[in-house]
Amino acid sequence: MSRKCKLTGKGPLSGNNVSFSQKKTKRRFLPNLQTRNVYVPELGRKVKVKMSARAIRTMDKKGGLMNYLRDEGMTLKDIV
């Protein structure tokens, strides 16, 4: 299962845990992914999409999944 946002392409980043003694150990920063069922009026059904919390906020602001995809230059086939 991929830890990548279908809309924004956000994925895991790597970095270091830094202790008080400045000893560094590797760690991963994972994106805040949520699985959402989004209704698509053009298809007349819901589509399950794994997206980041930031993408959900932007999609709500733009008025739905299709408006978001149009503004980003993507199509529904890119995410399904």
C-alpha positions in Angstrom: 0.0 0.0 0.0 1.5 3.3 -1.1 1.9 6.1 1.4 1.4 8.7 -1.3 -1.3 11.3 -1.9 -3.1 10.7 -5.2 -3.8 14.4 -5.7 -0.7 16.2 -4.6 1.9 13.5 -4.8 3.1 14.0 -1.3 5.0 11.1 0.1 7.3 10.2 3.0 10.3 12.3 3.8 13.4 11.3 5.7 15.3 13.1 8.5 16.9 12.6 11.8 15.8 12.2 15.4 18.1 14.4 17.4 18.6 13.6 21.1 19.8 16.0 23.8 23.3 14.7 23.3 23.0 15.5 19.6 23.1 11.8 18.6 21.3 11.4 15.3 19.2 8.5 14.2 17.2 8.2 11.0 13.4 8.6 10.9 10.6 9.0 8.5 8.1 11.8 8.3 4.8 10.4 6.9 2.2 12.6 5.2 -1.2 12.9 6.9 -3.1 10.6 4.6 -6.9 10.0 4.8 -9.0 7.7 2.7 -12.2 9.5 1.5 -15.2 8.5 -0.5 -15.8 11.6 -2.7 -19.0 11.9 -4.7 -18.4 12.7 -8.4 -21.6 14.0 -10.1 -20.1 13.3 -13.6 -19.9 9.6 -12.8 -23.0 9.5 -10.6 -21.1 7.6 -7.9 -18.6 7.8 -5.1 -14.9 7.3 -5.7 -12.5 6.2 -3.0 -9.4 8.4 -2.9 -6.3 8.4 -0.6 -5.5 12.0 -0.1 -3.6 14.2 2.3 -5.3 16.5 4.8 -4.1 19.5 2.9 -5.6 18.2 -0.3 -9.0 17.7 1.5 -8.9 21.3 2.7 -8.1 22.6 -0.8 -10.7 20.4 -2.4 -13.4 21.7 0.0 -12.3 25.3 -0.8 -12.5 24.8 -4.5 -15.9 23.2 -4.4 -15.4 19.5 -5.1 -13.0 17.0 -6.6 -13.7 17.9 -10.2 -13.0 21.6 -9.7 -9.8 20.7 -7.9 -8.6 18.4 -10.7 -9.5 21.0 -13.4 -7.4 23.7 -11.6 -4.5 21.3 -11.2 -4.6 20.2 -14.8 -5.5 16.5 -14.0 -8.2 14.2 -15.0 -10.3 11.6 -13.1 -8.3 8.8 -14.8 -5.1 10.1 -13.1 -6.4 9.3 -9.6 -8.7 6.3 -10.1 
